[in-house]
Amino acid sequence: MRRKISLLVIVTFVSALAVINNGCSRSGSDSEDNGVGFDLNDAKIKERLGEDDGYALAIMYGADVHGSLETCG
């Protein structure tokens, strides 16, 4: 019974993933729309962005301090 439930969960997950990736695709659009509203190859943009450093991923992290450090509360 446990294997059947696991199999059902996996099949459901894979099906949902397939629908998300392929179900909402545009048809009939020949032009590529990358979502950027400006030309990345423009000399002014390249000057402002600087040279590519080769990194493809940046990790942003932060923390909140709950309470006051002055009163140790």
Residue pairs with C-beta under 8 A, 6 or more apart in sequence:
38 45
39 45
40 46
67 73
